[in-house]
Amino acid sequence: MKDINEQSDNSASDTHESLLSLRQMEVFHTVMQTRSITGASKVLHVSQPVLSRTIRRIEDQLGIALFARDRNGLVPTSEALQIFAELDPLIRQLTSVGTQIGRIARGETAVFRVGSTASVARALIPQSLRTLSVEVPGIELFFDVLPVNQIEDYLITGRGEAVVTIASSEHPLIASEHVGKVDLVAVIHKDHALAQRSIIRAHDLANCDFIAFSTGGAHQTVVDRFLNSEKLSVNTRAVARYADTALALASEAMGIILVDYLSTLGPLGNNLVVRPIENAPQFSISVLWNRRRPHSANLRKLKEILARKLEGLPALA
């Protein structure tokens, strides 16, 4: 009985010993494909002596010869050809899985959906998303332009992963990261007397016709603070909700707009000029997201791109 048990234990040990590791399978598969230790070492970035020892170890474990040598390289035995036929589909599948894992890590497998408010959408976000698409070639993008009052619902319901905006949110589920700042600038019809100035000073704006934004919005809050601090009175001829609308009205000589610099980076037409303001207040550009939803690699990369682009914005002459 003792001899039988010992024989059974030895058989189990032999069976376990005959199993190949994934690394051994990969080495054998590569050697079979290249028919050369030298070629396989280049593919696997492993030294030739290490590969030779690995092949000998596999042969010892299996108890068979796998290759013979001739002047043209390695010649696989019939057993090696049979093993290769079993391994080849498995290795190909593992390679495919590895490739897919890499695509997931690079953010190439899912739709990246991001939103922004109107002024940021005119140029900064399109330019940044283009850069993102170059850096992540397989990415699928979905871009939403949102009014401020839809930001929180957009993020909390998970419609999009993030919103880039000059607005802020006090909602407890909304996190925010500052990525840059831009100045308040004046957009003026080319025929207006102030269009000839290289820089606009606060007193230049006194009693001018203005196009305002909705009270309480991110734009008008900064504009009102600036006008109040300078004790300026202006004539509001029209109120617009979005920068595009305000710019269209300004193009028709309805009045001057004070707006964030980003809004002027998109198409303006031939009727408008943009002028810096002396001691201009600034807008903070932020990325907002839902605290309860994980960051993707694409969002982290987009924030880096936004910060670079805002840092590199050309100054107004």
C-alpha positions as YAML, in Angstrom:
chain: A
units: angstrom
residues:
- id: 1
  name: MET
  ca: [0.00, 0.00, 0.00]
- id: 2
  name: LYS
  ca: [2.86, 2.30, 0.82]
- id: 3
  name: ASP
  ca: [4.39, 1.73, -2.63]
- id: 4
  name: ILE
  ca: [1.06, 2.46, -4.33]
- id: 5
  name: ASN
  ca: [0.65, 5.74, -2.42]
- id: 6
  name: GLU
  ca: [4.19, 6.78, -3.22]
- id: 7
  name: GLN
  ca: [3.61, 5.97, -6.90]
- id: 8
  name: SER
  ca: [0.39, 8.00, -6.89]
- id: 9
  name: ASP
  ca: [2.13, 10.98, -5.28]
- id: 10
  name: ASN
  ca: [4.95, 10.82, -7.78]
- id: 11
  name: SER
  ca: [2.48, 10.71, -10.68]
- id: 12
  name: ALA
  ca: [0.70, 13.81, -9.35]
- id: 13
  name: SER
  ca: [4.04, 15.53, -8.97]
- id: 14
  name: ASP
  ca: [5.03, 14.59, -12.53]
- id: 15
  name: THR
  ca: [1.71, 15.85, -13.89]
- id: 16
  name: HIS
  ca: [2.10, 19.16, -12.08]
- id: 17
  name: GLU
  ca: [5.68, 19.46, -13.25]
- id: 18
  name: SER
  ca: [4.67, 18.94, -16.88]
- id: 19
  name: LEU
  ca: [2.42, 22.00, -16.93]
- id: 20
  name: LEU
  ca: [3.87, 25.03, -18.72]
- id: 21
  name: SER
  ca: [3.64, 28.59, -17.48]
- id: 22
  name: LEU
  ca: [2.22, 31.30, -19.70]
- id: 23
  name: ARG
  ca: [5.71, 32.71, -20.08]
- id: 24
  name: GLN
  ca: [7.04, 29.34, -21.26]
- id: 25
  name: MET
  ca: [4.17, 29.09, -23.73]
- id: 26
  name: GLU
  ca: [4.96, 32.57, -25.04]
- id: 27
  name: VAL
  ca: [8.64, 31.71, -25.46]
- id: 28
  name: PHE
  ca: [7.88, 28.46, -27.27]
- id: 29
  name: HIS
  ca: [5.31, 30.18, -29.50]
- id: 30
  name: THR
  ca: [7.76, 32.93, -30.44]
- id: 31
  name: VAL
  ca: [10.55, 30.48, -31.18]
- id: 32
  name: MET
  ca: [8.18, 28.50, -33.37]
- id: 33
  name: GLN
  ca: [7.23, 31.61, -35.30]
- id: 34
  name: THR
  ca: [10.79, 32.83, -35.80]
- id: 35
  name: ARG
  ca: [12.44, 29.40, -36.08]
- id: 36
  name: SER
  ca: [15.42, 31.04, -34.43]
- id: 37
  name: ILE
  ca: [16.68, 31.71, -30.91]
- id: 38
  name: THR
  ca: [18.28, 34.90, -32.22]
- id: 39
  name: GLY
  ca: [15.03, 36.11, -33.78]
- id: 40
  name: ALA
  ca: [12.97, 35.19, -30.74]
- id: 41
  name: SER
  ca: [15.35, 37.00, -28.42]
- id: 42
  name: LYS
  ca: [14.83, 40.21, -30.42]
- id: 43
  name: VAL
  ca: [11.04, 39.84, -30.35]
- id: 44
  name: LEU
  ca: [10.92, 39.11, -26.62]
- id: 45
  name: HIS
  ca: [13.81, 41.41, -25.65]
- id: 46
  name: VAL
  ca: [15.48, 38.56, -23.78]
- id: 47
  name: SER
  ca: [19.06, 37.32, -24.14]
- id: 48
  name: GLN
  ca: [19.74, 34.26, -26.27]
- id: 49
  name: PRO
  ca: [21.21, 32.20, -23.39]
- id: 50
  name: VAL
  ca: [18.08, 32.79, -21.31]
- id: 51
  name: LEU
  ca: [15.85, 31.66, -24.20]
- id: 52
  name: SER
  ca: [17.96, 28.59, -24.84]
- id: 53
  name: ARG
  ca: [17.70, 27.61, -21.17]
- id: 54
  name: THR
  ca: [13.94, 28.16, -21.23]
- id: 55
  name: ILE
  ca: [13.52, 25.87, -24.25]
- id: 56
  name: ARG
  ca: [15.68, 23.19, -22.60]
- id: 57
  name: ARG
  ca: [13.59, 23.52, -19.43]
- id: 58
  name: ILE
  ca: [10.37, 23.05, -21.43]
- id: 59
  name: GLU
  ca: [11.81, 19.97, -23.13]
- id: 60
  name: ASP
  ca: [12.84, 18.56, -19.72]
- id: 61
  name: GLN
  ca: [9.38, 19.17, -18.27]
- id: 62
  name: LEU
  ca: [7.60, 17.60, -21.23]
- id: 63
  name: GLY
  ca: [10.14, 14.82, -21.69]
- id: 64
  name: ILE
  ca: [10.37, 15.35, -25.46]
- id: 65
  name: ALA
  ca: [12.59, 17.09, -27.95]
- id: 66
  name: LEU
  ca: [11.03, 20.15, -29.56]
- id: 67
  name: PHE
  ca: [13.65, 21.25, -32.06]
- id: 68
  name: ALA
  ca: [16.49, 19.96, -34.16]
- id: 69
  name: ARG
  ca: [19.06, 22.23, -35.72]
- id: 70
  name: ASP
  ca: [20.19, 22.49, -39.31]
- id: 71
  name: ARG
  ca: [22.08, 25.17, -41.19]
- id: 72
  name: ASN
  ca: [18.84, 27.07, -41.87]
- id: 73
  name: GLY
  ca: [17.85, 27.35, -38.20]
- id: 74
  name: LEU
  ca: [15.63, 25.39, -35.85]
- id: 75
  name: VAL
  ca: [13.49, 22.56, -37.20]
- id: 76
  name: PRO
  ca: [10.45, 21.73, -35.03]
- id: 77
  name: THR
  ca: [9.65, 18.12, -34.25]
- id: 78
  name: SER
  ca: [6.22, 16.67, -35.01]
- id: 79
  name: GLU
  ca: [5.35, 17.02, -31.30]
- id: 80
  name: ALA
  ca: [6.35, 20.68, -31.40]
- id: 81
  name: LEU
  ca: [4.08, 21.26, -34.39]
- id: 82
  name: GLN
  ca: [1.15, 19.66, -32.56]
- id: 83
  name: ILE
  ca: [1.77, 21.73, -29.43]
- id: 84
  name: PHE
  ca: [2.03, 24.88, -31.53]
- id: 85
  name: ALA
  ca: [-1.32, 24.11, -33.16]
- id: 86
  name: GLU
  ca: [-2.91, 23.98, -29.71]
- id: 87
  name: LEU
  ca: [-1.13, 27.07, -28.39]
- id: 88
  name: ASP
  ca: [-1.41, 29.40, -31.37]
- id: 89
  name: PRO
  ca: [-5.12, 30.36, -30.99]
- id: 90
  name: LEU
  ca: [-4.65, 30.80, -27.23]
- id: 91
  name: ILE
  ca: [-1.64, 33.13, -27.63]
- id: 92
  name: ARG
  ca: [-3.45, 35.12, -30.31]
- id: 93
  name: GLN
  ca: [-6.44, 35.54, -28.01]
- id: 94
  name: LEU
  ca: [-4.23, 36.62, -25.11]
- id: 95
  name: THR
  ca: [-2.51, 39.14, -27.39]
- id: 96
  name: SER
  ca: [-5.90, 40.50, -28.40]
- id: 97
  name: VAL
  ca: [-6.95, 40.80, -24.75]
- id: 98
  name: GLY
  ca: [-3.71, 42.60, -23.94]
- id: 99
  name: THR
  ca: [-4.30, 45.01, -26.80]
- id: 100
  name: GLN
  ca: [-7.84, 45.70, -25.60]
- id: 101
  name: ILE
  ca: [-6.65, 46.30, -22.04]
- id: 102
  name: GLY
  ca: [-4.16, 48.81, -23.42]
- id: 103
  name: ARG
  ca: [-6.96, 50.57, -25.33]
- id: 104
  name: ILE
  ca: [-9.05, 50.76, -22.15]
- id: 105
  name: ALA
  ca: [-6.10, 52.24, -20.24]
- id: 106
  name: ARG
  ca: [-5.61, 54.83, -23.00]
- id: 107
  name: GLY
  ca: [-9.30, 55.74, -23.02]
- id: 108
  name: GLU
  ca: [-9.96, 54.49, -26.55]
- id: 109
  name: THR
  ca: [-12.89, 52.16, -25.90]
- id: 110
  name: ALA
  ca: [-15.73, 54.35, -24.61]
- id: 111
  name: VAL
  ca: [-17.48, 57.52, -25.64]
- id: 112
  name: PHE
  ca: [-16.04, 60.53, -23.83]
- id: 113
  name: ARG
  ca: [-18.91, 62.94, -23.33]
- id: 114
  name: VAL
  ca: [-18.15, 66.42, -22.07]
- id: 115
  name: GLY
  ca: [-20.08, 69.67, -21.94]
- id: 116
  name: SER
  ca: [-19.29, 73.34, -21.71]
- id: 117
  name: THR
  ca: [-21.05, 76.65, -21.43]
- id: 118
  name: ALA
  ca: [-21.35, 78.84, -24.51]
- id: 119
  name: SER
  ca: [-18.37, 81.17, -24.26]
- id: 120
  name: VAL
  ca: [-15.93, 78.32, -23.60]
- id: 121
  name: ALA
  ca: [-17.51, 76.39, -26.47]
- id: 122
  name: ARG
  ca: [-16.63, 79.02, -29.08]
- id: 123
  name: ALA
  ca: [-12.97, 78.04, -29.43]
- id: 124
  name: LEU
  ca: [-11.26, 76.66, -26.32]
- id: 125
  name: ILE
  ca: [-13.17, 73.37, -26.12]
- id: 126
  name: PRO
  ca: [-13.13, 72.58, -29.87]
- id: 127
  name: GLN
  ca: [-9.38, 73.23, -29.96]
- id: 128
  name: SER
  ca: [-8.78, 71.17, -26.82]
- id: 129
  name: LEU
  ca: [-10.90, 68.25, -28.03]
- id: 130
  name: ARG
  ca: [-9.01, 68.24, -31.30]
- id: 131
  name: THR
  ca: [-5.74, 67.97, -29.36]
- id: 132
  name: LEU
  ca: [-7.26, 65.18, -27.24]
- id: 133
  name: SER
  ca: [-8.29, 63.28, -30.38]
- id: 134
  name: VAL
  ca: [-4.72, 63.49, -31.66]
- id: 135
  name: GLU
  ca: [-3.24, 62.29, -28.36]
- id: 136
  name: VAL
  ca: [-5.85, 59.51, -28.00]
- id: 137
  name: PRO
  ca: [-6.36, 58.39, -31.63]
- id: 138
  name: GLY
  ca: [-9.21, 55.93, -31.02]
- id: 139
  name: ILE
  ca: [-11.34, 58.18, -28.82]
- id: 140
  name: GLU
  ca: [-15.01, 58.79, -29.63]
- id: 141
  name: LEU
  ca: [-16.10, 62.27, -28.56]
- id: 142
  name: PHE
  ca: [-19.51, 63.72, -27.77]
- id: 143
  name: PHE
  ca: [-19.64, 67.46, -27.05]
- id: 144
  name: ASP
  ca: [-22.64, 69.26, -25.48]
- id: 145
  name: VAL
  ca: [-23.12, 73.02, -25.15]
- id: 146
  name: LEU
  ca: [-25.16, 73.80, -22.03]
- id: 147
  name: PRO
  ca: [-26.85, 76.76, -20.39]
- id: 148
  name: VAL
  ca: [-25.60, 77.31, -16.85]
- id: 149
  name: ASN
  ca: [-28.86, 76.13, -15.28]
- id: 150
  name: GLN
  ca: [-28.41, 72.66, -16.83]
- id: 151
  name: ILE
  ca: [-24.87, 71.99, -15.57]
- id: 152
  name: GLU
  ca: [-25.83, 70.31, -12.31]
- id: 153
  name: ASP
  ca: [-28.48, 68.06, -13.87]
- id: 154
  name: TYR
  ca: [-26.03, 67.11, -16.67]
- id: 155
  name: LEU
  ca: [-23.44, 65.93, -14.16]
- id: 156
  name: ILE
  ca: [-25.65, 64.43, -11.47]
- id: 157
  name: THR
  ca: [-27.65, 62.31, -13.92]
- id: 158
  name: GLY
  ca: [-24.46, 61.16, -15.62]
- id: 159
  name: ARG
  ca: [-25.28, 62.51, -19.07]
- id: 160
  name: GLY
  ca: [-21.71, 63.71, -19.34]
- id: 161
  name: GLU
  ca: [-18.49, 63.25, -17.41]
- id: 162
  name: ALA
  ca: [-17.52, 66.89, -17.00]
- id: 163
  name: VAL
  ca: [-18.39, 70.48, -17.83]
- id: 164
  name: VAL
  ca: [-15.89, 73.23, -18.65]
- id: 165
  name: THR
  ca: [-17.20, 76.64, -17.70]
- id: 166
  name: ILE
  ca: [-16.64, 80.13, -16.30]
- id: 167
  name: ALA
  ca: [-19.58, 79.48, -13.95]
- id: 168
  name: SER
  ca: [-19.41, 77.86, -10.52]
- id: 169
  name: SER
  ca: [-21.58, 75.41, -8.61]
- id: 170
  name: GLU
  ca: [-22.34, 75.10, -4.90]
- id: 171
  name: HIS
  ca: [-23.97, 71.68, -5.23]
- id: 172
  name: PRO
  ca: [-22.42, 69.22, -2.72]
- id: 173
  name: LEU
  ca: [-22.04, 66.51, -5.37]
- id: 174
  name: ILE
  ca: [-20.23, 68.76, -7.85]
- id: 175
  name: ALA
  ca: [-16.43, 68.98, -7.61]
- id: 176
  name: SER
  ca: [-14.42, 71.66, -9.34]
- id: 177
  name: GLU
  ca: [-10.84, 72.19, -10.51]
- id: 178
  name: HIS
  ca: [-9.46, 75.51, -11.67]
- id: 179
  name: VAL
  ca: [-7.52, 75.21, -14.96]
- id: 180
  name: GLY
  ca: [-6.81, 78.84, -15.87]
- id: 181
  name: LYS
  ca: [-7.91, 82.45, -16.04]
- id: 182
  name: VAL
  ca: [-8.82, 84.93, -18.77]
- id: 183
  name: ASP
  ca: [-9.39, 88.69, -18.76]
- id: 184
  name: LEU
  ca: [-12.53, 90.68, -19.28]
- id: 185
  name: VAL
  ca: [-12.21, 92.43, -22.67]
- id: 186
  name: ALA
  ca: [-14.22, 94.95, -24.67]
- id: 187
  name: VAL
  ca: [-15.76, 94.03, -28.02]
- id: 188
  name: ILE
  ca: [-16.51, 97.14, -30.05]
- id: 189
  name: HIS
  ca: [-17.97, 97.85, -33.48]
- id: 190
  name: LYS
  ca: [-15.22, 99.00, -35.86]
- id: 191
  name: ASP
  ca: [-16.99, 102.32, -36.50]
- id: 192
  name: HIS
  ca: [-17.24, 103.22, -32.81]
- id: 193
  name: ALA
  ca: [-14.88, 105.95, -31.58]
- id: 194
  name: LEU
  ca: [-13.38, 103.63, -28.97]
- id: 195
  name: ALA
  ca: [-12.35, 101.13, -31.67]
- id: 196
  name: GLN
  ca: [-9.33, 103.35, -32.34]
- id: 197
  name: ARG
  ca: [-8.02, 102.98, -28.78]
- id: 198
  name: SER
  ca: [-5.31, 100.37, -28.15]
- id: 199
  name: ILE
  ca: [-6.53, 99.87, -24.59]
- id: 200
  name: ILE
  ca: [-9.83, 100.72, -22.94]
- id: 201
  name: ARG
  ca: [-9.83, 102.51, -19.61]
- id: 202
  name: ALA
  ca: [-12.82, 102.40, -17.32]
- id: 203
  name: HIS
  ca: [-13.76, 106.08, -17.76]
- id: 204
  name: ASP
  ca: [-13.86, 105.56, -21.57]
- id: 205
  name: LEU
  ca: [-16.99, 103.46, -21.10]
- id: 206
  name: ALA
  ca: [-19.05, 106.03, -19.20]
- id: 207
  name: ASN
  ca: [-22.51, 106.52, -20.73]
- id: 208
  name: CYS
  ca: [-21.74, 104.24, -23.71]
- id: 209
  name: ASP
  ca: [-24.42, 102.01, -25.22]
- id: 210
  name: PHE
  ca: [-24.02, 98.47, -23.92]
- id: 211
  name: ILE
  ca: [-25.20, 94.95, -24.59]
- id: 212
  name: ALA
  ca: [-25.59, 93.25, -21.25]
- id: 213
  name: PHE
  ca: [-25.97, 89.62, -20.18]
- id: 214
  name: SER
  ca: [-28.65, 88.13, -17.96]
- id: 215
  name: THR
  ca: [-28.46, 89.38, -14.39]
- id: 216
  name: GLY
  ca: [-26.85, 86.87, -12.03]
- id: 217
  name: GLY
  ca: [-25.03, 85.00, -14.79]
- id: 218
  name: ALA
  ca: [-21.28, 84.43, -14.71]
- id: 219
  name: HIS
  ca: [-20.62, 87.15, -17.29]
- id: 220
  name: GLN
  ca: [-22.82, 89.87, -15.90]
- id: 221
  name: THR
  ca: [-21.68, 89.24, -12.32]
- id: 222
  name: VAL
  ca: [-18.10, 90.10, -13.31]
- id: 223
  name: VAL
  ca: [-19.20, 93.01, -15.52]
- id: 224
  name: ASP
  ca: [-21.45, 94.51, -12.80]
- id: 225
  name: ARG
  ca: [-18.67, 94.21, -10.23]
- id: 226
  name: PHE
  ca: [-16.29, 96.00, -12.59]
- id: 227
  name: LEU
  ca: [-18.77, 98.80, -13.44]
- id: 228
  name: ASN
  ca: [-19.73, 99.28, -9.80]
- id: 229
  name: SER
  ca: [-16.13, 99.41, -8.61]
- id: 230
  name: GLU
  ca: [-15.43, 102.10, -11.20]
- id: 231
  name: LYS
  ca: [-18.73, 103.89, -10.43]
- id: 232
  name: LEU
  ca: [-19.67, 103.78, -14.10]
- id: 233
  name: SER
  ca: [-23.11, 104.36, -15.56]
- id: 234
  name: VAL
  ca: [-23.85, 102.85, -19.00]
- id: 235
  name: ASN
  ca: [-26.85, 102.62, -21.32]
- id: 236
  name: THR
  ca: [-28.08, 99.04, -21.67]
- id: 237
  name: ARG
  ca: [-29.72, 98.77, -25.11]
- id: 238
  name: ALA
  ca: [-30.13, 95.01, -25.21]
- id: 239
  name: VAL
  ca: [-29.73, 91.93, -23.02]
- id: 240
  name: ALA
  ca: [-28.43, 88.65, -24.42]
- id: 241
  name: ARG
  ca: [-28.26, 85.23, -22.82]
- id: 242
  name: TYR
  ca: [-25.32, 83.86, -24.80]
- id: 243
  name: ALA
  ca: [-22.05, 85.31, -26.06]
- id: 244
  name: ASP
  ca: [-22.88, 84.42, -29.67]
- id: 245
  name: THR
  ca: [-26.09, 86.43, -29.47]
- id: 246
  name: ALA
  ca: [-24.36, 89.39, -27.85]
- id: 247
  name: LEU
  ca: [-21.65, 89.38, -30.52]
- id: 248
  name: ALA
  ca: [-24.27, 89.31, -33.26]
- id: 249
  name: LEU
  ca: [-25.95, 92.36, -31.74]
- id: 250
  name: ALA
  ca: [-22.60, 94.14, -31.37]
- id: 251
  name: SER
  ca: [-21.89, 93.43, -35.02]
- id: 252
  name: GLU
  ca: [-25.01, 95.45, -35.79]
- id: 253
  name: ALA
  ca: [-23.64, 98.40, -33.78]
- id: 254
  name: MET
  ca: [-26.13, 97.92, -30.96]
- id: 255
  name: GLY
  ca: [-23.51, 98.56, -28.28]
- id: 256
  name: ILE
  ca: [-20.27, 97.52, -26.62]
- id: 257
  name: ILE
  ca: [-19.90, 94.12, -24.96]
- id: 258
  name: LEU
  ca: [-17.69, 93.37, -22.00]
- id: 259
  name: VAL
  ca: [-17.02, 89.67, -22.19]
- id: 260
  name: ASP
  ca: [-14.45, 87.01, -21.30]
- id: 261
  name: TYR
  ca: [-11.51, 86.76, -23.70]
- id: 262
  name: LEU
  ca: [-12.40, 83.17, -24.64]
- id: 263
  name: SER
  ca: [-15.64, 84.34, -26.26]
- id: 264
  name: THR
  ca: [-13.64, 86.44, -28.71]
- id: 265
  name: LEU
  ca: [-11.47, 83.55, -29.92]
- id: 266
  name: GLY
  ca: [-14.27, 82.15, -32.07]
- id: 267
  name: PRO
  ca: [-15.55, 83.74, -35.30]
- id: 268
  name: LEU
  ca: [-16.23, 87.47, -34.92]
- id: 269
  name: GLY
  ca: [-16.85, 88.67, -38.46]
- id: 270
  name: ASN
  ca: [-15.41, 91.84, -39.96]
- id: 271
  name: ASN
  ca: [-17.36, 94.43, -37.98]
- id: 272
  name: LEU
  ca: [-15.90, 93.90, -34.52]
- id: 273
  name: VAL
  ca: [-12.59, 94.64, -32.80]
- id: 274
  name: VAL
  ca: [-11.40, 93.33, -29.45]
- id: 275
  name: ARG
  ca: [-9.58, 95.61, -27.01]
- id: 276
  name: PRO
  ca: [-7.94, 94.90, -23.65]
- id: 277
  name: ILE
  ca: [-9.24, 96.71, -20.57]
- id: 278
  name: GLU
  ca: [-6.88, 98.41, -18.16]
- id: 279
  name: ASN
  ca: [-6.81, 96.57, -14.80]
- id: 280
  name: ALA
  ca: [-9.30, 94.08, -16.17]
- id: 281
  name: PRO
  ca: [-11.01, 91.64, -13.79]
- id: 282
  name: GLN
  ca: [-10.58, 87.96, -14.62]
- id: 283
  name: PHE
  ca: [-12.77, 84.93, -15.15]
- id: 284
  name: SER
  ca: [-11.78, 81.58, -13.64]
- id: 285
  name: ILE
  ca: [-12.07, 78.62, -16.03]
- id: 286
  name: SER
  ca: [-13.04, 75.45, -14.19]
- id: 287
  name: VAL
  ca: [-13.75, 71.82, -14.91]
- id: 288
  name: LEU
  ca: [-16.76, 70.50, -12.95]
- id: 289
  name: TRP
  ca: [-17.62, 66.84, -12.41]
- id: 290
  name: ASN
  ca: [-19.72, 64.55, -10.22]
- id: 291
  name: ARG
  ca: [-17.85, 63.55, -7.05]
- id: 292
  name: ARG
  ca: [-19.53, 60.14, -7.07]
- id: 293
  name: ARG
  ca: [-18.40, 59.22, -10.55]
- id: 294
  name: PRO
  ca: [-14.84, 58.12, -11.31]
- id: 295
  name: HIS
  ca: [-12.45, 60.18, -13.42]
- id: 296
  name: SER
  ca: [-11.49, 58.66, -16.75]
- id: 297
  name: ALA
  ca: [-7.99, 58.93, -18.18]
- id: 298
  name: ASN
  ca: [-9.52, 61.10, -20.91]
- id: 299
  name: LEU
  ca: [-10.80, 63.67, -18.40]
- id: 300
  name: ARG
  ca: [-7.42, 63.86, -16.71]
- id: 301
  name: LYS
  ca: [-5.78, 64.39, -20.08]
- id: 302
  name: LEU
  ca: [-8.36, 67.02, -21.11]
- id: 303
  name: LYS
  ca: [-7.67, 69.02, -17.95]
- id: 304
  name: GLU
  ca: [-3.95, 69.00, -18.74]
- id: 305
  name: ILE
  ca: [-4.67, 70.16, -22.31]
- id: 306
  name: LEU
  ca: [-6.97, 72.96, -21.11]
- id: 307
  name: ALA
  ca: [-4.37, 74.21, -18.65]
- id: 308
  name: ARG
  ca: [-1.71, 74.26, -21.38]
- id: 309
  name: LYS
  ca: [-3.93, 76.10, -23.84]
- id: 310
  name: LEU
  ca: [-5.04, 78.71, -21.32]
- id: 311
  name: GLU
  ca: [-1.45, 79.28, -20.29]
- id: 312
  name: GLY
  ca: [-0.47, 79.77, -23.92]
- id: 313
  name: LEU
  ca: [-3.26, 82.12, -25.03]
- id: 314
  name: PRO
  ca: [-1.94, 85.04, -27.09]
- id: 315
  name: ALA
  ca: [-2.13, 88.42, -25.39]
- id: 316
  name: LEU
  ca: [-4.20, 91.17, -26.93]
- id: 317
  name: ALA
  ca: [-2.03, 93.80, -28.64]
...
